[in-house]
Amino acid sequence: MTRATRRHLILGAAGLDLALGPARAQTAAEFPAKPIRVIVPSTPGGPPDLILRAIAPRLTATLGQPVVLENRAGGGGLVGTAYVARQPPDGLTWLFTTASHTNIPPFNDNVTYDPVRDFTHVTLAAQNFGQALVVHPSVPATSVAELVALAKASPGKLTYANANANANANANANANANANAGNGTASHIPAEVMKAITGTDILSVPYRGVAEATTDLLAGRVDMFFVGTQIALQHVRAGSLRALALTGRRRWAGMPDTPTMEEAGLPGFEVVNWFGLWLPAGARPDVVRTLHAAVRAAVADPEVRRQFDDLGLEGVAMPPEEFMAFVANQAQIAQEIARRVGPGTR
């Protein structure tokens, strides 16, 4: 198991003196009585960090306590997530992560928690407009239809980058880690869905992280990649990559000329990356309601909405009961994909 990467950062308004102050008993009426830790089970600087930076000042103002971000990377997100599952359900330790919460476990034999049963589901906070399907300019395809035709003409010849967005840069995991590095991630799931819908055989090339995969794509060592829109946009504008489609249900203003996968000829195709908030199992209903209301107010703030739009995101604030059903459904979908492709991905 990799050593967790930690970073402590006070987010939002002042409160360092509160963070260091003496502990005291917390009652329902005064929740939260102490600073809140938000565990992000990935390396610093990723989308979860950016989302928290946008909403933390509003959360601090609403809750009256500072919000402390702590990155605990390792195991593709498993280390930090398992840590939260073991904490007291007092509402003072949050898990904030991506769709990897449900997508990673079916592809990993070392999971020590259940993503549905072992957590209290607070809210879906945001989602993107899908991943961008980008190809190296040397690939003779300017549309999804042409890419599919190319894949069918030469089964197993085309390659896609399968990258672990939650990887620890200093990872030193088990012998199978590299072979399954990106399984269950936002680059892997849409590729496997596309292969299933189109009946194509496209070879998965595993990478420990998005940066490494992007470097190889730019060098032409891999043909295609389902990558985050912000990363795609800079390289598409530079002419170093070609965008064929987005995996969300509608177009993004940042790439207005890029069609959705459905518009590109794959009916019903919708795979988005989403970002949610959980507590350890057993949290009080009043605490859950308080936190959901705080997030709902934060993502509705005009300045937060502007920042989200720049990031290719939209705020959601899904109610807890609806979020729990959503997570259970996402976990079931991931399990089905894992059963179909097996522990490794061709």
Secondary structure, 3 states (H helix, E strand, C coil): CCCCCCCEEEECCCCHHHHCCCCCCCCHHHCCCCCEEEEECCCCCCHHHHHHHHHHHHHHHHHCCCEEEEECCCHHHHHHHHHHHCCCCCCCEEEEEECHHHHCHHHCCCCCCCCCCCEEEEEEEEEECCCEEEECCCCCCCCHHHHHHHHHHCCCCCEEEEECCCCCCCCCCCCCCCCCCCCCCCCHHHHHHHHHHHCCCCEEEEECCHHHHHHHHHCCCCCEEEECHHHHHHHHHHCCCEEEEECCCCCCCCCCCCCECCCCCCCCCCCCCEEEEEEECCCCHHHHHHHHHHHHHHHHCHHHHHHHHHCCEEECCCCHHHHHHHHHHHHHHHHHHHHHHCCCCC
